[in-house]
Amino acid sequence: MVDVVIIGGGPGGYEAGLVASQLGGRVTIVENKGLGGSAVLTDVVPSKSLIAASEVMEKVRGAEALGLRATQGGTLQENVAVDMAAVNDRVLRLASAQSGDIAKRLETEGVRLIKGTGRLDGTEHVVVTAEDGAEERLDADIILVSTGARPRELPDAMPDGERILNWTQMYNLTEPPKRLIVVGSGVTGAEFASAYNALGVDVVLVSSRRQVLPSQDDDAARVLQEVFEATGMTILSESRANSARRTEDGVIVGLQDGREIEGSHVLMAVGAIPNTEDLGLAEAGIEVSESGHIVVDKVSRTSARGVYAAGDCTGVFALASVAAMQGRIAMWHALGDAVSPLNLRSISSNVFTAPEIATVGVGQAEIDAGLVAARTVVMPLRSNARAKMQSLRDGFIKVFCLPTTGIVIGGVIVAPQASELIYPLAMAVNSKITVDEAAQSFTVYPSLSGSIAEASRRLHTGGVDESLY
C-alpha cells in the first residue's frame, strides 16, 4: 500500500486525493479551513454565485429593449431591489454546502481527512499540527503540496473586513456599498466591478494600465472597458493606488499622483501571494521561484523526488480547473498510470464579467508578435441573428487557424455565457480539428454558436477580418 499525503484540500488537493484513492493509494488530506479550499469557500464558488445575481440584474436592465415594461411606473431596474444580506447569505450557504459535498465524497472513497496544517519533514514524512495543537508525523511515499494563494496586501491599505476589503471579505456585506472603489483591473477586480455595477452600485475602478484586463485579448478588453463606461462605471486608467484609510463613514483611497478618491468601501484586488511559507520546502530540497511559487514540471514534479505540487502555489495558471488537472496528473504519474503532460495550449479560461470573455489556445498577442503564423476571422456579435433577437450588441467571436492546414489553434469569445460557448473551440484546439471540419458540423439556427461555424466557413477561403465596430 502506497502512502499518499496531500497538504491542502483545494481543487488540486481533493482531485488528487480521489485519483490516488482510485489507484489504490492510502490517502490523507490535511486542510486547515475546509475542503475545496479558497476556490470553494472564498473565491470561485462565492464570486460566481454573486455574479449569478448580477447577471439577473443585467437582464433586467436590458429587458426594456425587448419591449418589457414595469407595471408600477419607473424602469424595471428601479422596481427590483438588491437584498445584499440575502445575496451573500445564499453565496456562503452554497460555498459551505459544496465544501461539505466534497468532504463526503472523499470520505466515501476512503480518504482520511485531518483538519490542521502540514509541513514537510524531509521528503518521506509530513508533520501535521491539528487544531488543538497536537502533532502527528505521517509516513509518505508520495507528497503533494497544494496550499493555494492568498490576497496580496499593501502596507498602507491593510484590510479591516468592514470598509477596506480583500476579495475574501466581500461576502460580509449586508448592504450594497454606496460607492465601491475597486483597486486593480485584473480578472478579480474586473469581475467584482462588473458584478456590483450590474447590481446598481456606483463603482470606481482604479486601473494601473491603459485598459482594463491587461493580460487578456486587447480587442476583448477594449469592448469590456467601453461597456463599463457606457453603463456608468468610472474608470481611472493609468492610475496606481498606494493607500486606503477609513473615515467616519467611508474610505479614502490615495493615488501615487497625489489624488484622493472617496467611497463607502474599497476592494483591494492587487494580486495574490502563494502560501509556501513554513512548509519545510527548502529543507526538503524543493526549488522555489523568486515570487515564492513552487517550481514544477509538466507532470507536477518538484525538484525533490516523490514530492509534487499543484494549484496556485505553483504559479502555472491560476485557475481551479488547472489546479485540479495538475493534481490528477501528479497522482497518475506518481502511481504509474497513463498520463499526458499538462498542455497549456488546451486550457480554456473565462472572465465572468458582463459580457464574459473566454479564451483558448494561441492568442492575438502571439500572432501580432510574429511568434505564430495564423489566419484570423472576427465575427461581431451584432451580426448574429440570435444576438439580434436578444438585443445583444457588445462582443465578438474570433477564431485563429494555421495558414496551410486550417487547423484551429485558438479563439476568443466576448459574449454573455462565453464560458459555455468556448467549449466547441476548446475541443477543436485539443483535437486539432480543421476549420473545414468545424464548418461542416450542424449548428442550431438561430444560435450564438452559429457564428463559430460561420467564422470557420470564412476561414476556408482565406478569412476576412470583420470590423469590431
N, C-alpha and C positions, 0 to 999 in steps of 0.2 A: 504494500500500500504506500503510495507516494503522498507525503505531507505537503500541502499547499497552504501557505499563509498569505493572506491579502490584507494590506494596510489601506483602508479606505473603501467605503461601501457605495461610492457613486457609480455612474454607468460603467466606467472601466472596471471597477472592482466587482460589482454584483454580476455583470455579464461574464466576467472571467470565472467567477465562482460557479455559475451554472454550467459552463463548459467543462471546467475542471472536475466537477462532480459527475457529469455525464460520462467523462472519460475514465472514471474510476479513482480519482484522487480523493484523499481525505482533506476536506477544505475547511479552513477557518477564516472568517472575515472579521476584522477589527475596525469598528466605526464608532466615533465618539459623539455623533449628533443624531443620525438616523439614516436608515437605508435609503439609497437614492442620492445621498449627498446633497451638495448645493444645487445640482441640476433639478432635483425634485423638490427640495424644501425651500430654497430661497432664490432660485434663478429661473430655469427654463419653464417648469410647470407653473409656478406662480405668475411669472411675467406674461406667459402666453394666455393664461386664464384671464388676467386683467385685460389683455389685448382683445380677447373674445368679446368682453363687454364693450370695449371701444369700437369694435367692428360693427356692432349693432347700432351704436350711435352714428357711425359713419353712414350706414344705410339709411337711418332716419333722416340724416342731414340731406341726403341726395334723393329722398323719396318724392319731393315736390316736382322734380324734373320728370317723374313718371306719371304725374297727374294726381298724386295723393295729397290731401289737404287735412288739416286739423279741423275738428268739428267745434272746438271751443274758442276759436279765434287765435290769432298768432300763428307761428310756424309749428310744424310737427316737433322740431327740436326744442322749441320753447315749452312744449307740453309734456316733455319727457324729463324727469328729474333723475339725477345720479345720486343714489344712496351709497356713498363711499364705504360706509361701515359694512353694509350688506355685501358689496362687491368684494371687499377684502376678506370678509369672513368666509365667503364662498371660496375664494382663492386659497386661503390657508387650509380649509377643510379638504379641498381637493388634493393639496400637496400632502397633507397628513395621511389621507386615505391611500394615495399612491405609494407612499413610503411603507405603509402597513401591508399593502398587497405584495410589494417586493420582498419584505421580510417573510411573509407566509410562504411565498414561492420558494425562497431559499431554504427555509426550514423543511418544507416538503421534500426538497431534493437532498436532504441530509447534511446541509451546510451548517456548521457551528457558527453562531453569531456571538461576538463579545462586544459589549459597549465599553469603550475605553480608547486609549491611544496606544500606538505601537511604535517601536523603533528597532532598527536592525542591531543585532549583536553579532557582527561578522556577517557571513553570507549563508549561514545554516541555522540561525536562531533569530527569533523575534521576541523582544521583551514587551509584554502588554501591561499597561497600567490601567486598572479598572477604575470606575467612578469613585469607589470607596478608598482608592489609593493602593489597594493590594496589587502586587506584581505577580505575573506568571511568565515563565520562559518557555516558549514554544519551539519545538524542533521543526525545521523547514527544509525540505528538499528543493522546493521552489518558492520563491518570494515574489510577489507583485506589489509594487508601490503605486497607489492610485489616490493620492491625497488632495488632488484638485488645486484650486487657487482661491484667493480672497480679494476683495476690492482694494485697490491701491488708494492710499490716503495722503493728502497734502498736510504738512505740519501746521499750516495756518488755516486749515479748513477741516478740522477734525470733526467727524460726525457725532452728533449728540442723540440721534434717534428720534428727535422731535421736529427740529427745524432744518438742521443740516444733516442730510441723509445720504447713505450709500444705497445701492440697489437692493440690498437685503432688508433694508428698513422701510421700504416704501409701502409695505403692507400693514404698517402700524397706523396709517392714516384713517381717521374716522370721518373726516370732512374733506371735500375736494380743496386743494390749495387755491387761494385767491389768485396768486401769481407764482407759478413754478419756474424757477431758473434751473435749467439743465446745463451742467458744465461737462462738455465732452460730446462730440458729434460722431463718435464711432457707433458701432452696432447697438450697444446698450443704451447710450444716450439718445440716439435717434428713435429707438423703439419706444422708450418711455415718453419722449417728447411727442411722438406721433399719437400714442395712446391717450395721454392727458389732453392733448389738443382736440382729439375727437370727442372726449368727454366734456368739452366746453370750458376747459381751464385756459386761462391766459398763460401762454408758455413763452419763455425767452430761452433760446438755445445759444449757448456760447461755444463757438467753434474756433479752434486754433488754426484751421485751414481755410482755404479759399471757398471750399464747398463741403457740405456735409458728406459723411461716409467716404473719407479719402481712400480707403482700401478697396472700395467697390468699383465696378464699371463706371467710368466717368459719365457716360450718357445717362445711365440709370440714376446716378447721384444727382445729376442736374435736374432730371424730371422730378425727383423727390423734393429737392430744395424748392423748386418752383411751386409744387403742390403745397408744401409747408407754408410758404409765403402767401400764396393765394388764399389759404384758409385762415389767415390771421396770425400765424406764428411769427414772432420776432426772432431773426437770426443775426447774431453778431459775428460776422465772419472775420477771420484773421485776428481773433481776439483771444488772449490767454488769461484765464483766471488764476490768481495766486493766493487768494484768501477768501474766507467767508466768516462772518461774525453775526451773532444774534443781536437783534434789537428787542424792544419791549414786545412787539407783536409780529416780528418777521425776521428777515435776514438781509444783510448787505454783502454782496459779492464784489471783491476788489479785483480789477484787471491790471495787468502789468503796465499798461499805459497811463494808469492813474484814475481811470474812470471807475465809478461805483454803480452797481445795479441793485435796485431794491426789489425785494419779493417777499412772499409769505413763507416760502420754503425753497431750499436748493437741493438738487440731486447732484452729487459728485460722482460722475461716471468717467473717471480718468485712468482706466486700465485696471489690470489685475496683477497680483503677485503670487507666484507659485508657493504652495505650502510644503516647503522642502527643508525647513529648519528643524534641528533637533531630532533627526531621523537616523543618525548614525551613518549617513551616506559616505562621507569622506573616509571614515574608519573602515568601511567595507570596501573601499576602493572604487566607488561609483563616481563617474565623471559628472560634474555639474557645470553648466554654462555660466557666463558672467551674469546673466539675468536671473540665475537661481534655478533654472529648469534642468531636469534630469535628461542627459543625452541618451537617446535610444536609436537603434537601427530600425529597419522596416519590418522586423518581426518583434519589435518591442523589447529587445535585449538591451540591458545596460552594459557598462564596461566590466561588471562583476559577474562571474559565472553563476548561473542559477537565479539571478535577480533580474526581474523585468519591471517595466514601468508603463503606465498608461494614463491618458487623460491630460487635463490642463497642466499638471505638474511637469509634463514633458515639453510643452510649448509647440507641439507638432501642428495642431489645428484645434482651436478652442471650440469644439462642437461636441455635444453629448453623443452624437452618432459616431464620431471619430473615436472618442474615448472608449465607447462600447466595443468597436471593432478592434482597437488596439488591445483591449483586454482579452477578447476572444482569440485573436491571433497569437498573443503571448501563450495562452494555455494550449492551443493547438500545437504550437511549436514545441513547448516545453514537454508536453506529454506524448509527442511522437505522432500526432495526427497529420493528415494532409493540410497544407497551409499555403496560401499565396501572400506574398509581402504586401504591406499597405501601399495602395496606389492612390496618391493624392489627386491624380488627374480624374479619378472617377467619383470624387466626393461632391455631392450636392450640398449647397448651403443656402440659407434663406435669411433675409432681414424682414422681420414681421412689423413693417410699417404700413401706412396706407398711402399709396399702394405698396404691396410687398415687392421685394427684389430677390429673385432666385438665380443662382449661377451654377454652372457645372463645367468642368474641363478647362480648356485653354481660354484665356481672357483677352479682351481687346488690347490691354496694355502690352501684352507679349507680342501680339500681332503688329501693333504700331511700332514697337521697338525693333522689329525685324527678327525676333527670335523664332517665330513660327510663321511659315507661309500659309495663308488661308484665304478663301473666298468668303464673303460675308453678305448676308441679306438681313435687313431690318424691316419688320412689318409693324407699322404704327397700330396701336390698339384701336384707334378710332376708325380704322378701315375695316374692322371685323364686324360681321353682321350681328353676332350675339352681343358684342360690346355696345353697338348702337342701341339695341333693344334695352340694355341695362343702363344706358346713358353713361357709359364709361369712355373717357377720352384720354386720360393720362396714363401712358405706358407704351410698351412695345414688346415684340418678340424678336430676338436677334439670334441667328444661327451661324456658326462657323463650320466650314468643311475644308478638307485638303484640296488643293487646286486640281490635281490629276485624278485621284481615285474617287473623290467626292465623299470620303469617309467623314462623318460628323465628328468633330473634335471639341466642340464646346457650344455654349449658348447662354443667353441672358434673357430672363423674362421679368418684365415690370408690369404687374397687374394685380388685381385682387386675387387671392388664392394662388399666387405664383408658386407657392410651396407645393401645391398639388400638380400644377401644370408642368413643372420641371421634370417630372418623372419620365415621360417619353424621351426627352433629350438625354437624361441620365442613362437610360437603357441604351440609347443609340451610341453614346460615347463609350460606355462599358463594353458593348458587344461589337463595336467597330462597324456599325450599320452605315450604309451609304445614304446620301440624300435621295437617290432614286428609290431605294428600298423604303425609306420613310415616306416618300411621296406616293408610293403605291398602296400604302395602308389606308383603309377607310377611316374617315373621321365622321363624327355626328355633325349634321347641319341643322341649326346653327350651333357652333361651339367656339370657345376661345382657342381650344386646341387645334381647330381647323387652320389657324394661322401658322402653326408649326408645319403642317403638310404643305401649305401654300408657300412658305419660305423654302421648303425642300424642292418644290417644283421649280421655283425660280432659280435655285442654285444649279439645277440640271443644265440650264442654258447659259451658265456663266454668272448669274447673280446680278441684281440691280440694287444698289444701296438706296433705300427709301429715305426721304427726309423725315426726321422725327417730329417736325412741327408743320 
